[in-house]
Each structure stands twice: as structure tokens, then as C-alpha cells.
């Protein structure tokens, strides 16, 4: 019994620390959401994954991949610093990007959806 505890307690602590790091690095409260998107991105041939509708979120390998994907979908893409303004027909959406685990980018309009709920 002591051997099991010696193994499981440190493993549990390391898992909690890893999930906390993921949550902190992405500023997303639930770290499982971007990890699921990361797995989808790595196991598919796609360079961009839409992983949430409310708030709208995408994950990509790079900023250029995201721009190319959105332009292919018919959006006009303008970049203003960390913000992307996407226009298609009369629809306009703004997304802010941030790094995720050093190799990926998350694009989110989380701030926009928070403002509309007030």
C-alpha cells in the first residue's frame, strides 16, 4: 500500500502542476479544452482547428496558417498588433491571439463575448 502511495501522490501533484501551467499559459480556465484541440491539431492534416463557439476560439500552428485558413474561407483578414479583424459579407469579428505551450497560437474573442453578456 505504501508503494502505491509513493507512486500515485507525486504523479498526482505533477499532473496538477502541469494542468495549472497549461491553464496559466493559455489564460483559459479549463486546461482540457485547449489540450483536446492540440491533440486534434496534431492528429489531423489541418493547420487550424476551431475548438469553441462561445467564445469563438481557434488553434493553429502559426499566425500565417491562421491567416491563410481564414482567407481561404472567404474572410478579409486585417492584423492590428495581436488583434485580427475578420470581415465576411456584413459580418465582422475580432480575435486576439496568444501563444500556447510555445509552439501554437490560440485565437479567441473571449473579451468580446464577456462584454456582450454584461
C-alpha positions in Angstrom: 0.0 0.0 0.0 2.8 2.4 0.8 4.5 1.7 -2.5 1.3 2.6 -4.4 1.0 5.9 -2.4 4.7 6.7 -3.0 4.0 6.5 -6.8 0.5 8.0 -7.0 0.9 11.1 -4.8 3.9 12.5 -6.7 2.2 11.6 -10.0 -1.0 13.4 -8.9 1.0 16.5 -7.8 2.9 16.6 -11.1 -0.3 16.3 -13.1 -1.9 19.2 -11.1 1.2 21.3 -11.7 1.2 20.5 -15.5 -2.5 21.4 -15.8 -2.0 24.6 -13.9 0.8 25.6 -16.2 -1.3 24.9 -19.2 -4.2 26.9 -17.8 -1.9 29.8 -16.9 -0.1 29.8 -20.2 -3.3 29.9 -22.2 -5.3 32.0 -19.8 -8.2 29.6 -20.3 -9.8 28.3 -17.1 -10.3 24.8 -18.2 -7.0 23.4 -19.5 -8.6 20.3 -21.0 -10.2 22.3 -23.8 -7.0 23.5 -25.5 -5.3 20.2 -24.8 -8.1 18.4 -26.7 -7.7 20.9 -29.6 -3.9 20.4 -29.5 -4.5 16.6 -29.9 -6.9 17.2 -32.8 -4.4 19.5 -34.5 -1.6 17.0 -34.1 -3.6 14.0 -35.3 -5.1 15.7 -38.4 -3.7 17.3 -41.5 -5.4 20.6 -40.7 -3.3 23.6 -39.7 -6.2 25.4 -37.9 -8.8 23.9 -35.6 -11.9 25.6 -34.4 -12.4 24.3 -30.8 -15.1 26.5 -29.3 -18.1 28.6 -30.5 -18.8 30.6 -27.3 -16.4 32.2 -27.0 -15.1 31.7 -30.6 -11.7 30.1 -30.4 -9.2 28.7 -33.0 -5.9 27.0 -32.5 -3.2 26.9 -35.2 0.4 26.1 -35.6 1.3 29.7 -36.7 -0.2 33.1 -37.4 0.4 32.7 -41.1 -1.5 29.4 -41.1 -4.5 31.1 -39.4 -4.4 34.0 -41.9 -4.3 31.6 -44.9 -7.1 29.5 -43.5 -9.4 32.4 -42.9 -8.7 33.9 -46.3 -9.5 30.6 -47.9 -12.8 30.6 -46.0 -13.6 33.9 -47.6 -12.7 36.3 -44.8 -10.8 39.6 -45.3 -8.1 39.5 -42.6 -6.6 42.6 -41.1 -4.0 42.4 -38.3 -3.7 45.1 -35.7 -0.9 44.0 -33.3 -2.3 40.9 -31.5 -5.8 41.5 -32.8 -7.2 40.1 -36.1 -10.3 41.7 -37.6 -12.2 39.2 -39.8 -14.7 40.5 -42.3 -17.0 38.5 -44.5 -20.1 40.0 -46.1 -21.6 42.2 -43.4 -20.1 40.1 -40.5 -17.2 41.4 -38.6 -15.3 39.5 -35.8 -12.2 40.4 -33.9 -9.9 37.8 -32.4 -6.9 38.2 -30.2 -4.1 35.7 -30.4 -1.7 34.4 -27.8 0.9 31.7 -27.6 0.1 28.3 -26.2 2.8 26.0 -24.9 5.4 27.9 -27.1 4.5 26.2 -30.4 0.9 27.0 -31.0 -1.4 30.0 -31.2 -4.9 30.4 -29.8 -7.2 33.0 -31.4 -10.1 34.0 -29.2 -12.8 36.6 -29.0 -13.4 35.8 -25.3 -13.2 39.5 -24.3 -15.9 40.4 -26.9 -18.3 37.7 -25.5 -17.7 38.9 -21.9 -18.7 42.4 -23.0 -21.9 41.3 -24.7 -23.0 39.4 -21.6 -23.0 42.5 -19.4 
